[in-house]
């Protein structure tokens, strides 16, 4: 299940889960929702036909919202039975809502002011002089940025690594990826 996608519906207190059904999952599977390692709820779901999207909703009453100041993550654990052996997939996610109106930005239905800094291409990146593992390198950078009041990192002309994205979710900072045009002076 490489394409598992969890979409929070903040105002409805639910999360929509979808993924392409692998060809070797044909029997019902179990799922479990965890918060801080503790099981909150569980259920069973019948998969769609192999190659088709399997979708289901999880109602999360009284959820803890994800916010840059309080980045709470849930974990969805899916345990499908694949050709006689169980495999467990875990996917963290936050319950949040980002909304843009004609003149404002809202996070979880509250006004939100973006305070960001740039990273990305060589001119804007911060070298890893401490030679830390990538996850620790990004976590340290994000903690320092948050100490200075930032709540967003804009990556210029490159997509950050999965380690960076995971640290951002866990520590509470938004990532904005700006992709440039492929043609012109930047084509090389």
Secondary structure by P-SEA (a helix, b strand, c coil): ccbbbbbbcccccbbbbbbcccccccccbbbbbbccccccccbbbbbccccbbbbbcccccbbbbbccccbbbbbbbbbbbcccbbbbbbbbbbbbbbbbccccccccccbbbbbbcccccccccccccccccaaaaaaaaaaaaaaacccbbbbccccccaaaaaaaaaabbbbbbbbccccccccc
